[in-house]
C-alpha cells in the first residue's frame, strides 16, 4: 500500500473542518495535481490484483468507484491510479444544470455517513464526453462505467428522451452504461422503478442499444441502479423486468430516505439521500432478494455502506459479483480500496 495512503487520517481533520462540498472539491483538485506530477503519481499508485469477470468484462479487481464522486468525468485517471478495478462517473444529464442550492452535502461523523441533496449537478453531456476523451484509463486497460440521468426540468412524461439521448452520446466511450432511476434528489425520478414505467423505459433503451450496436459493432452492457427503499414486491417486479429485457446488471443500492439509523444525530433531518454504514443492511436485503429472484442470469454490483473489508465480503456473500465505494472513501481514504480487495481475496 502506498505510504501516502496512510497520511489520509492525518489530513482528514483539516478537511472535515471545511464545508463538506468544499472539502470534496479540494480533495479532487489536490489529487489531480498530485497525479500530474510523476513523483507523487508513483507515491499514490496502487494496483491490487484480484482478476474477475463482470458483465462479460475482465476486471483487475472487483472493487469499483461508485458514481457521484466524479460527476463530470474530470478525474478519471487520478482516481484510477488509487487501485480501483473499475470506475463509474456521472450522473450526467443531457443539459448542464446547477443542482440544488448549497449547502447540500452534510457529514454525520458518528454514523460515518453523509446526506446529500446535490440534485445531479453537472456540466452536461458535451463537457462530460470531452473529459472522457481526454482520459487514458480505458486505453490503459481500465473499465469505465458512465452513469446517465434526466434533467430536473424534463417532465416525467419525456424522461425516456433524456435517457435515450444520454445512451446515444456516451455509448462509444463506455465499457458499461448505468441507468440511474433511483436518486431521491430529482423529483419523481424513483417512479421509473415501478413495473410499467420501468418496462417502457427499458424497451426504448434496448431498441436504441440494438441500433447503436449495429452501427458500432460493439455491445455495451447496461446496468440499472435501484434504491434501497423498496418492498419485496417492488424488488421482485424490478428483477422480473430486468430479466425480461435481458439487462446485463443491477447496482444495489443508491442512497436511502430512511433516517431510522441516524435519528437525533446532527443534520439527520436534512432532506436528501443518506449514504454510508446505515445503508449497508438495507443494501444487503435488496441484493439477497435480487439474487434469489434472478439466479445467476444478471450481474449484481453491491454498493452502500462499505466501510471496511468485511462489509465488502458481506456484499459478495449476499450475492454481489463486485462492489463499489463512495462514502467509505470520505471517512477511510484510499486505503479502503486495497483493504476490500484483500478481504475478498
FIMIDREN-703960 format. One line per 4 residues: number of its first residue (from 1); for each residue x, y, z of N, C-alpha, C. Coordinates in pm, whole numbers, always signed. Example, Ala and Ser with C-alpha at 12.3 -4.5 7.8 and 13.67 -1.06 7.14 Angstrom:
<recs>
1 = +1319/-569/+780/+1230/-450/+780/+1320/-330/+780 | +1285/-225/+708/+1367/-106/+714/+1290/+3/+787 $
</recs>
This chain:
<recs>
1 = +85/-120/+0/+0/+0/+0/+88/+125/+0 | +61/+223/-87/+143/+345/-88/+143/+414/+48 | +262/+463/+87/+276/+527/+217/+185/+649/+231 | +161/+720/+119/+78/+840/+127/-66/+807/+165 $
5 = -111/+683/+140/-246/+644/+181/-260/+654/+332 | -151/+623/+403/-156/+628/+549/-164/+769/+602 | -138/+868/+516/-143/+1007/+560/-285/+1062/+561 | -379/+993/+497/-515/+1048/+489/-577/+1074/+626 $
9 = -565/+981/+723/-623/+1011/+855/-567/+1138/+918 | -442/+1175/+882/-384/+1298/+935/-445/+1421/+870 | -480/+1407/+743/-538/+1520/+669/-688/+1536/+693 | -753/+1430/+735/-899/+1432/+747/-952/+1539/+842 $
13 = -893/+1561/+961/-948/+1667/+1047/-952/+1804/+980 | -847/+1835/+902/-847/+1965/+832/-956/+1969/+727 | -973/+1858/+654/-1079/+1853/+552/-1217/+1862/+616 | -1234/+1794/+731/-1364/+1793/+797/-1395/+1926/+865 $
17 = -1297/+2014/+874/-1324/+2148/+928/-1387/+2239/+823 | -1384/+2194/+697/-1442/+2269/+586/-1583/+2221/+558 | -1661/+2305/+490/-1789/+2261/+436/-1766/+2134/+354 | -1858/+2038/+362/-1837/+1906/+302/-1814/+1914/+152 $
21 = -1890/+1997/+81/-1873/+2004/-63/-1743/+2075/-101 | -1705/+2177/-23/-1577/+2244/-46/-1462/+2146/-27 | -1469/+2064/+79/-1364/+1965/+104/-1358/+1862/-9 | -1473/+1824/-59/-1480/+1729/-172/-1408/+1786/-294 $
25 = -1440/+1909/-329/-1379/+1973/-446/-1228/+1990/-426 | -1188/+2029/-305/-1046/+2049/-276/-970/+1917/-284 | -1027/+1811/-234/-961/+1680/-237/-938/+1634/-380 | -1040/+1646/-464/-1024/+1603/-603/-922/+1689/-677 $
29 = -924/+1819/-654/-827/+1907/-718/-685/+1874/-673 | -667/+1844/-545/-535/+1809/-493/-489/+1675/-549 | -582/+1581/-560/-547/+1451/-617/-503/+1464/-762 | -570/+1551/-837/-532/+1573/-976/-394/+1636/-986 $
33 = -365/+1734/-900/-233/+1796/-902/-125/+1694/-869 | -153/+1607/-772/-55/+1503/-736/-35/+1405/-851 | -142/+1375/-923/-131/+1282/-1036/-51/+1344/-1150 | -62/+1473/-1167/+7/+1540/-1277/+158/+1547/-1256 $
37 = +205/+1524/-1133/+348/+1521/-1103/+392/+1374/-1101 | +493/+1340/-1180/+534/+1199/-1195/+572/+1137/-1061 | +642/+1212/-975/+686/+1156/-848/+569/+1123/-757 | +481/+1221/-734/+369/+1195/-643/+270/+1098/-705 $
41 = +262/+1093/-837/+176/+992/-901/+221/+852/-861 | +352/+827/-863/+402/+695/-824/+377/+668/-677 | +390/+773/-593/+369/+756/-450/+223/+726/-415 | +133/+762/-506/-11/+737/-484/-61/+614/-557 $
45 = +23/+553/-640/-24/+444/-725/-41/+315/-646 | -156/+253/-666/-184/+122/-609/-250/+38/-717 | -216/-91/-722/-273/-176/-826/-301/-316/-771 | -390/-326/-670/-421/-459/-615/-487/-548/-719 $
49 = -441/-671/-728/-488/-763/-831/-578/-871/-770 | -695/-886/-825/-785/-997/-794/-876/-1013/-916 | -823/-1062/-1028/-897/-1061/-1154/-1032/-1131/-1144 | -1130/-1073/-1210/-1265/-1129/-1211/-1335/-1082/-1337 $
53 = -1454/-1138/-1361/-1534/-1100/-1476/-1666/-1041/-1429 | -1707/-931/-1491/-1831/-864/-1457/-1900/-822/-1586 | -2020/-868/-1609/-2097/-834/-1729/-2014/-860/-1855 | -1935/-968/-1853/-1853/-1005/-1967/-1723/-929/-1979 $
57 = -1694/-839/-1884/-1572/-759/-1886/-1471/-814/-1786 | -1346/-811/-1821/-1239/-858/-1733/-1190/-741/-1649 | -1198/-755/-1516/-1156/-651/-1423/-1026/-690/-1354 | -945/-590/-1321/-824/-614/-1243/-858/-661/-1102 $
61 = -964/-604/-1047/-1016/-647/-917/-1162/-603/-911 | -1239/-660/-818/-1384/-634/-817/-1427/-515/-732 | -1336/-423/-700/-1368/-307/-617/-1369/-183/-704 | -1486/-122/-718/-1502/-7/-807/-1537/+120/-732 $
65 = -1531/+229/-806/-1575/+360/-756/-1719/+381/-798 | -1805/+418/-703/-1945/+444/-734/-1961/+579/-802 | -2066/+592/-881/-2098/+721/-942/-2128/+824/-834 | -2107/+951/-870/-2137/+1060/-778/-2014/+1133/-730 $
69 = -1902/+1061/-716/-1780/+1127/-670/-1724/+1216/-779 | -1729/+1169/-904/-1676/+1244/-1019/-1789/+1258/-1121 | -1871/+1360/-1101/-1992/+1373/-1182/-1963/+1409/-1327 | -1852/+1479/-1352/-1822/+1526/-1487/-1714/+1446/-1558 $
73 = -1667/+1339/-1495/-1563/+1258/-1557/-1433/+1334/-1574 | -1404/+1426/-1483/-1285/+1510/-1494/-1165/+1456/-1418 | -1185/+1349/-1340/-1077/+1299/-1253/-1055/+1149/-1270 | -1091/+1095/-1385/-1088/+951/-1407/-950/+892/-1385 $
77 = -848/+950/-1446/-714/+891/-1441/-654/+894/-1301 | -671/+1007/-1231/-612/+1014/-1097/-686/+925/-999 | -815/+907/-1016/-890/+815/-931/-852/+670/-962 | -836/+639/-1090/-796/+504/-1128/-660/+467/-1072 $
81 = -573/+565/-1056/-438/+543/-1003/-439/+491/-860 | -553/+507/-790/-563/+467/-649/-584/+318/-631 | -614/+244/-740/-625/+99/-727/-759/+38/-758 | -856/+116/-806/-987/+61/-838/-978/-37/-955 $
85 = -1064/-139/-951/-1075/-231/-1063/-1162/-176/-1173 | -1255/-88/-1137/-1339/-19/-1236/-1389/+111/-1175 | -1423/+204/-1262/-1465/+338/-1219/-1595/+373/-1290 | -1687/+430/-1214/-1813/+479/-1271/-1823/+628/-1245 $
89 = -1848/+706/-1349/-1859/+851/-1335/-1997/+898/-1381 | -2034/+1018/-1339/-2167/+1072/-1358/-2231/+1087/-1220 | -2356/+1112/-1211/-2458/+1104/-1315/-2452/+1230/-1402 | -2460/+1206/-1536/-2463/+1317/-1631/-2604/+1329/-1687 $
93 = -2647/+1453/-1709/-2776/+1481/-1772/-2751/+1545/-1908 | -2848/+1541/-1998/-2825/+1596/-2132/-2775/+1740/-2130 | -2841/+1826/-2050/-2800/+1965/-2040/-2736/+1992/-1904 | -2642/+2086/-1903/-2581/+2126/-1775/-2689/+2177/-1680 $
97 = -2673/+2149/-1552/-2766/+2202/-1452/-2691/+2221/-1320 | -2730/+2323/-1243/-2654/+2356/-1121/-2685/+2264/-1004 | -2793/+2188/-1009/-2834/+2111/-893/-2906/+2198/-792 | -2918/+2148/-671/-2991/+2219/-566/-2902/+2325/-501 $
101 = -2962/+2424/-433/-2882/+2529/-367/-2792/+2470/-258 | -2674/+2534/-241/-2585/+2495/-133/-2626/+2565/-4 | -2596/+2505/+113/-2531/+2376/+134/-2624/+2260/+100 | -2566/+2151/+51/-2646/+2037/+4/-2575/+1905/+28 $
105 = -2466/+1909/+108/-2392/+1788/+143/-2352/+1800/+290 | -2385/+1696/+370/-2366/+1703/+514/-2301/+1575/+564 | -2207/+1591/+658/-2144/+1476/+722/-2218/+1443/+852 | -2228/+1314/+881/-2278/+1265/+1009/-2169/+1175/+1067 $
109 = -2064/+1234/+1124/-1944/+1156/+1159/-1969/+1041/+1256 | -2063/+1058/+1349/-2086/+949/+1445/-2137/+823/+1376 | -2202/+840/+1261/-2250/+726/+1184/-2163/+698/+1062 | -2053/+773/+1046/-1968/+766/+926/-2052/+776/+798 $
113 = -2149/+864/+803/-2248/+874/+696/-2246/+1014/+633 | -2315/+1025/+520/-2336/+1151/+451/-2484/+1164/+416 | -2532/+1287/+409/-2661/+1316/+347/-2635/+1414/+234 | -2683/+1380/+115/-2666/+1474/+3/-2799/+1497/-66 $
117 = -2815/+1620/-112/-2927/+1655/-198/-2871/+1737/-316 | -2762/+1687/-372/-2691/+1758/-478/-2781/+1784/-598 | -2857/+1683/-639/-2953/+1703/-747/-2893/+1698/-887 | -2804/+1599/-909/-2746/+1581/-1044/-2681/+1710/-1094 $
121 = -2605/+1778/-1009/-2529/+1894/-1055/-2418/+1845/-1149 | -2415/+1896/-1272/-2314/+1851/-1367/-2307/+1949/-1484 | -2202/+1934/-1565/-2177/+2027/-1676/-2239/+1984/-1808 | -2319/+1877/-1807/-2389/+1833/-1928/-2307/+1737/-2013 $
125 = -2376/+1678/-2111/-2316/+1572/-2192/-2196/+1617/-2273 | -2200/+1738/-2330/-2089/+1781/-2414/-1958/+1784/-2336 | -1959/+1847/-2220/-1838/+1856/-2138/-1797/+1718/-2087 | -1895/+1637/-2050/-1871/+1502/-1998/-1796/+1418/-2101 $
129 = -1844/+1416/-2224/-1782/+1336/-2329/-1641/+1388/-2359 | -1623/+1519/-2360/-1490/+1574/-2386/-1391/+1533/-2277 | -1435/+1534/-2152/-1347/+1490/-2043/-1308/+1344/-2059 | -1402/+1260/-2097/-1374/+1118/-2112/-1276/+1094/-2227 $
133 = -1291/+1170/-2334/-1199/+1156/-2447/-1055/+1189/-2406 | -1038/+1279/-2309/-904/+1319/-2267/-840/+1218/-2172 | -918/+1130/-2112/-864/+1038/-2012/-796/+919/-2080 | -706/+855/-2004/-630/+741/-2056/-667/+609/-1986 $
137 = -760/+616/-1895/-795/+499/-1813/-832/+378/-1897 | -917/+396/-1995/-961/+282/-2078/-847/+230/-2164 | -770/+320/-2222/-657/+278/-2305/-555/+198/-2224 | -547/+225/-2095/-453/+154/-2008/-514/+26/-1949 $
141 = -630/-12/-1996/-691/-137/-1953/-797/-124/-1846 | -828/-1/-1803/-929/+18/-1701/-1070/+7/-1757 | -1164/-30/-1672/-1305/-42/-1709/-1379/+82/-1661 | -1453/+145/-1753/-1521/+271/-1724/-1671/+259/-1745 $
145 = -1746/+288/-1639/-1891/+294/-1647/-1937/+438/-1652 | -2035/+467/-1736/-2089/+601/-1750/-2235/+600/-1706 | -2267/+687/-1611/-2397/+687/-1544/-2481/+803/-1596 | -2600/+773/-1649/-2683/+875/-1713/-2815/+893/-1638 $
149 = -2868/+1018/-1645/-2994/+1050/-1579/-3072/+1152/-1660 | -3178/+1206/-1599/-3262/+1304/-1666/-3243/+1442/-1603 | -3265/+1546/-1682/-3262/+1680/-1628/-3380/+1704/-1534 | -3358/+1786/-1434/-3461/+1813/-1334/-3585/+1876/-1395 $
153 = -3568/+1958/-1500/-3684/+2028/-1558/-3747/+1952/-1675 | -3698/+1831/-1703/-3762/+1748/-1805/-3885/+1681/-1744 | -4003/+1700/-1801/-4122/+1635/-1745/-4105/+1483/-1742 | -4163/+1419/-1643/-4150/+1273/-1633/-4205/+1204/-1757 $
157 = -4305/+1265/-1821/-4361/+1207/-1943/-4260/+1203/-2058 | -4153/+1283/-2047/-4049/+1288/-2150/-3914/+1237/-2099 | -3913/+1174/-1983/-3788/+1128/-1923/-3713/+1033/-2015 | -3785/+946/-2083/-3718/+848/-2169/-3632/+916/-2274 $
161 = -3674/+1035/-2321/-3597/+1106/-2423/-3459/+1146/-2370 | -3452/+1188/-2243/-3323/+1223/-2183/-3232/+1100/-2175 | -3289/+987/-2135/-3208/+865/-2124/-3162/+816/-2261 | -3248/+827/-2360/-3209/+786/-2496/-3097/+873/-2550 $
165 = -3106/+1004/-2525/-3001/+1094/-2569/-2870/+1063/-2497 | -2879/+1040/-2366/-2760/+1006/-2290/-2696/+877/-2340 | -2777/+776/-2363/-2726/+648/-2413/-2654/+665/-2545 | -2716/+740/-2636/-2658/+760/-2768/-2524/+833/-2760 $
169 = -2515/+936/-2674/-2395/+1019/-2670/-2277/+950/-2600 | -2306/+867/-2499/-2194/+807/-2424/-2157/+669/-2474 | -2237/+611/-2562/-2222/+469/-2599/-2080/+436/-2645 | -2024/+518/-2732/-1892/+488/-2790/-1779/+499/-2689 $
173 = -1805/+560/-2574/-1699/+590/-2479/-1710/+508/-2350 | -1805/+416/-2344/-1834/+343/-2221/-1799/+195/-2234 | -1752/+138/-2122/-1744/-8/-2113/-1877/-64/-2064 | -1948/+13/-1982/-2088/-18/-1949/-2158/+113/-1918 $
177 = -2290/+111/-1924/-2371/+231/-1902/-2472/+203/-1792 | -2478/+292/-1695/-2573/+278/-1585/-2690/+374/-1603 | -2809/+320/-1585/-2933/+398/-1592/-2973/+431/-1448 | -2959/+557/-1410/-2989/+598/-1272/-3135/+640/-1263 $
181 = -3215/+556/-1200/-3358/+585/-1182/-3393/+588/-1033 | -3290/+604/-949/-3313/+585/-806/-3260/+697/-718 | -3211/+804/-776/-3171/+918/-692/-3295/+978/-627 | -3289/+1007/-496/-3405/+1069/-432/-3410/+1220/-451 $
185 = -3311/+1276/-522/-3297/+1422/-529/-3345/+1484/-659 | -3402/+1403/-749/-3469/+1454/-868/-3617/+1417/-855 | -3702/+1515/-855/-3844/+1496/-825/-3905/+1385/-911 | -3968/+1290/-845/-4044/+1179/-906/-3958/+1079/-984 $
189 = -3825/+1093/-978/-3740/+1002/-1056/-3764/+857/-1018 | -3784/+831/-889/-3797/+692/-844/-3925/+625/-895 | -4016/+703/-949/-4135/+640/-1008/-4099/+553/-1127 | -3981/+577/-1187/-3936/+494/-1300/-3900/+353/-1258 $
193 = -3896/+327/-1126/-3871/+191/-1079/-3998/+106/-1078 | -4114/+169/-1093/-4240/+93/-1095/-4247/+10/-1222 | -4318/-103/-1214/-4311/-205/-1319/-4341/-150/-1459 | -4452/-81/-1476/-4490/-36/-1610/-4395/+71/-1662 $
197 = -4358/+165/-1574/-4267/+272/-1615/-4129/+216/-1650 | -4081/+121/-1569/-3950/+61/-1595/-3951/-19/-1725 | -4059/-93/-1749/-4068/-171/-1872/-4065/-81/-1995 | -4138/+30/-1990/-4140/+121/-2105/-4003/+183/-2129 $
201 = -3935/+222/-2021/-3802/+280/-2034/-3703/+180/-2091 | -3702/+59/-2036/-3605/-41/-2082/-3633/-86/-2224 | -3759/-94/-2262/-3791/-131/-2400/-3731/-31/-2498 | -3744/+97/-2468/-3689/+201/-2555/-3537/+197/-2556 $
205 = -3477/+180/-2438/-3331/+178/-2429/-3273/+57/-2501 | -3337/-56/-2490/-3286/-177/-2557/-3298/-165/-2708 | -3406/-103/-2756/-3418/-78/-2901/-3305/+13/-2948 | -3279/+119/-2872/-3172/+212/-2909/-3035/+143/-2903 $
209 = -3015/+59/-2803/-2887/-10/-2794/-2866/-103/-2914 | -2970/-169/-2959/-2955/-255/-3077/-2912/-173/-3199 | -2971/-55/-3215/-2930/+34/-3324/-2782/+72/-3312 | -2742/+111/-3191/-2605/+155/-3169/-2507/+40/-3185 $
213 = -2546/-79/-3141/-2459/-196/-3157/-2438/-228/-3305 | -2545/-216/-3383/-2532/-239/-3527/-2441/-137/-3592 | -2450/-12/-3547/-2369/+95/-3605/-2222/+84/-3568 | -2195/+43/-3443/-2059/+46/-3390/-1991/-90/-3388 $
217 = -2070/-197/-3398/-2012/-330/-3385/-1975/-366/-3242 | -2027/-289/-3143/-2000/-312/-3001/-2130/-329/-2924 | -2136/-430/-2840/-2248/-446/-2746/-2202/-394/-2612 | -2257/-281/-2568/-2218/-221/-2440/-2319/-263/-2334 $
221 = -2274/-326/-2225/-2367/-367/-2120/-2440/-249/-2057 | -2564/-275/-2016/-2645/-177/-1945/-2674/-230/-1805 | -2655/-143/-1705/-2692/-174/-1567/-2795/-72/-1521 | -2880/-112/-1428/-2982/-23/-1371/-2953/-7/-1222 $
225 = -2951/+118/-1175/-2923/+144/-1034/-3054/+165/-959 | -3074/+87/-851/-3201/+87/-780/-3183/+138/-637 | -3294/+171/-575/-3296/+229/-441/-3297/+119/-334 | -3256/+153/-211/-3269/+58/-101/-3408/+58/-40 $
229 = -3489/+161/-71/-3620/+178/-8/-3727/+108/-91 | -3711/-22/-109/-3804/-99/-193/-3868/-211/-111 | -3996/-237/-138/-4061/-352/-78/-4018/-479/-152 | -4044/-593/-91/-4012/-721/-157/-4085/-731/-290 $
233 = -4209/-686/-293/-4285/-692/-418/-4222/-604/-525 | -4174/-487/-486/-4109/-398/-583/-3978/-458/-634 | -3901/-517/-544/-3775/-580/-586/-3803/-691/-686 | -3905/-773/-657/-3939/-883/-747/-3983/-831/-883 $
237 = -4061/-725/-884/-4107/-668/-1011/-3989/-614/-1092 | -3896/-547/-1024/-3777/-495/-1092/-3696/-610/-1148 | -3673/-713/-1067/-3594/-828/-1113/-3657/-892/-1236 | -3787/-912/-1232/-3856/-975/-1345/-3845/-889/-1471 $
241 = -3853/-757/-1455/-3845/-667/-1570/-3704/-665/-1627 | -3603/-661/-1540/-3464/-666/-1587/-3437/-794/-1665 | -3488/-905/-1612/-3466/-1033/-1679/-3538/-1037/-1814 | -3659/-982/-1819/-3737/-984/-1944/-3663/-911/-2055 $
245 = -3598/-801/-2021/-3530/-721/-2123/-3380/-755/-2134 | -3339/-862/-2067/-3201/-910/-2074/-3100/-799/-2040 | -3132/-721/-1936/-3039/-619/-1888/-2919/-691/-1825 | -2802/-633/-1840/-2679/-702/-1803/-2648/-698/-1654 $
249 = -2688/-589/-1587/-2652/-576/-1447/-2747/-487/-1370 | -2738/-498/-1238/-2816/-412/-1149/-2723/-366/-1037 | -2730/-238/-1004/-2647/-181/-898/-2736/-156/-778 | -2702/-222/-667/-2786/-217/-547/-2697/-179/-427 $
253 = -2711/-57/-375/-2822/+34/-400/-2773/+179/-397 | -2868/+268/-428/-2846/+411/-414/-2863/+452/-268 | -2879/+580/-242/-2896/+631/-106/-3039/+609/-57 | -3057/+621/+74/-3189/+597/+134/-3252/+725/+187 $
257 = -3384/+726/+188/-3459/+834/+251/-3485/+807/+399 | -3461/+684/+444/-3483/+648/+584/-3385/+720/+675 | -3430/+755/+793/-3342/+816/+894/-3343/+734/+1024 | -3393/+613/+1019/-3405/+532/+1140/-3270/+514/+1211 $
261 = -3164/+493/+1134/-3033/+462/+1193/-2958/+584/+1243 | -3005/+704/+1207/-2931/+826/+1244/-3019/+925/+1319 | -3133/+880/+1366/-3226/+970/+1434/-3157/+1041/+1551 | -3180/+1170/+1562/-3127/+1257/+1668/-2980/+1297/+1648 $
265 = -2916/+1252/+1540/-2781/+1299/+1512/-2787/+1436/+1444 | -2685/+1520/+1464/-2682/+1648/+1392/-2693/+1627/+1241 | -2775/+1706/+1177/-2802/+1705/+1032/-2893/+1589/+989 | -2936/+1504/+1080/-3016/+1388/+1040/-3148/+1429/+975 $
269 = -3195/+1548/+1005/-3324/+1591/+950/-3310/+1664/+816 | -3188/+1678/+766/-3171/+1739/+635/-3233/+1649/+528 | -3295/+1710/+429/-3351/+1632/+320/-3239/+1584/+229 | -3266/+1474/+159/-3168/+1417/+68/-3149/+1269/+93 $
273 = -3050/+1212/+26/-3022/+1070/+38/-2912/+1045/+139 | -2935/+950/+227/-2838/+909/+329/-2753/+795/+275 | -2620/+808/+290/-2528/+703/+247/-2435/+669/+361 | -2361/+559/+345/-2270/+514/+448/-2324/+392/+521 $
277 = -2262/+354/+634/-2300/+231/+705/-2449/+213/+734 | -2528/+320/+757/-2672/+296/+778/-2742/+230/+660 | -2683/+234/+541/-2744/+175/+422/-2700/+30/+401 | -2597/-13/+473/-2535/-144/+444/-2636/-258/+452 $
281 = -2708/-268/+563/-2803/-379/+579/-2918/-369/+480 | -2963/-247/+451/-3070/-229/+353/-3025/-278/+216 | -2901/-244/+181/-2846/-289/+54/-2835/-441/+49 | -2790/-502/+158/-2779/-648/+162/-2915/-714/+139 $
285 = -3019/-658/+197/-3154/-714/+180/-3195/-711/+34 | -3169/-600/-34/-3204/-589/-175/-3121/-686/-258 | -2991/-693/-230/-2903/-783/-306/-2948/-928/-292 | -2976/-970/-169/-3017/-1110/-148/-3144/-1142/-225 $
289 = -3240/-1051/-221/-3367/-1078/-289/-3348/-1078/-441 | -3268/-985/-491/-3241/-983/-635/-3174/-1113/-679 | -3074/-1158/-604/-3004/-1280/-643/-3097/-1401/-636 | -3182/-1403/-535/-3278/-1513/-524/-3372/-1515/-644 $
293 = -3415/-1397/-686/-3512/-1387/-796/-3446/-1404/-933 | -3322/-1358/-947/-3256/-1356/-1078/-3173/-1479/-1106 | -3138/-1555/-1002/-3040/-1660/-1023/-2908/-1597/-1063 | -2837/-1662/-1156/-2707/-1609/-1198/-2714/-1538/-1332 $
297 = -2835/-1505/-1377/-2851/-1451/-1512/-2800/-1309/-1526 | -2805/-1230/-1419/-2773/-1087/-1426/-2670/-1054/-1318 | -2570/-975/-1354/-2468/-935/-1257/-2526/-836/-1156 | -2475/-844/-1034/-2515/-751/-928/-2389/-683/-875 $
301 = -2394/-549/-870/-2289/-470/-809/-2342/-418/-677 | -2275/-452/-569/-2320/-413/-436/-2255/-283/-392 | -2336/-188/-351/-2285/-58/-305/-2377/-7/-195 | -2316/+64/-102/-2395/+120/+8/-2340/+79/+142 $
305 = -2262/+167/+205/-2219/+144/+342/-2098/+55/+359 | -2014/+41/+259/-1892/-39/+275/-1787/+47/+342 | -1757/+15/+469/-1663/+94/+548/-1538/+15/+585 | -1536/-114/+550/-1420/-199/+580/-1425/-319/+487 $
309 = -1318/-397/+486/-1313/-514/+401/-1423/-613/+432 | -1458/-626/+560/-1564/-720/+598/-1697/-685/+536 | -1726/-556/+521/-1850/-515/+457/-1853/-558/+310 | -1738/-547/+243/-1731/-591/+104/-1758/-741/+94 $
313 = -1702/-818/+187/-1725/-963/+189/-1873/-994/+209 | -1941/-917/+293/-2083/-940/+317/-2165/-912/+191 | -2126/-809/+116/-2196/-780/-9/-2185/-900/-105 | -2065/-953/-119/-2043/-1066/-209/-2114/-1191/-157 $
317 = -2110/-1213/-26/-2179/-1328/+32/-2330/-1319/+8 | -2382/-1197/+3/-2526/-1179/-21/-2564/-1203/-167 | -2465/-1199/-257/-2495/-1226/-397/-2433/-1131/-496 | -2356/-1031/-449/-2294/-935/-540/-2174/-998/-611 $
321 = -2154/-959/-736/-2039/-1003/-814/-1921/-908/-798 | -1949/-783/-764/-1847/-680/-745/-1907/-577/-651 | -1824/-484/-604/-1871/-382/-510/-1822/-245/-556 | -1885/-142/-503/-1844/-4/-528/-1836/+73/-396 $
325 = -1745/+170/-394/-1722/+252/-276/-1755/+397/-305 | -1798/+468/-201/-1811/+613/-209/-1790/+673/-69 | -1892/+665/+16/-1885/+732/+146/-1770/+680/+230 | -1742/+551/+223/-1630/+495/+298/-1498/+560/+263 $
329 = -1484/+604/+139/-1361/+673/+99/-1345/+806/+172 | -1458/+873/+200/-1453/+1002/+268/-1400/+984/+410 | -1438/+874/+474/-1400/+852/+613/-1272/+771/+627 | -1245/+677/+537/-1128/+591/+549/-1014/+630/+456 $
333 = -1046/+697/+345/-943/+728/+248/-918/+612/+154 | -821/+628/+62/-799/+526/-42/-746/+394/+9 | -697/+387/+134/-656/+258/+189/-772/+158/+191 | -895/+208/+191/-1012/+120/+192/-1018/+32/+68 $
337 = -968/+81/-45/-975/+4/-170/-898/-127/-155 | -771/-116/-115/-689/-236/-101/-739/-324/+12 | -793/-264/+119/-848/-344/+229/-963/-432/+179 | -1046/-378/+89/-1158/-455/+36/-1107/-565/-59 $
341 = -1009/-532/-141/-954/-634/-230/-894/-749/-150 | -818/-716/-45/-758/-821/+39/-865/-906/+106 | -970/-843/+154/-1076/-918/+220/-1145/-1012/+123 | -1168/-965/+0/-1235/-1050/-100/-1144/-1162/-149 $
345 = -1013/-1139/-142/-919/-1244/-183/-913/-1357/-81 $
</recs>
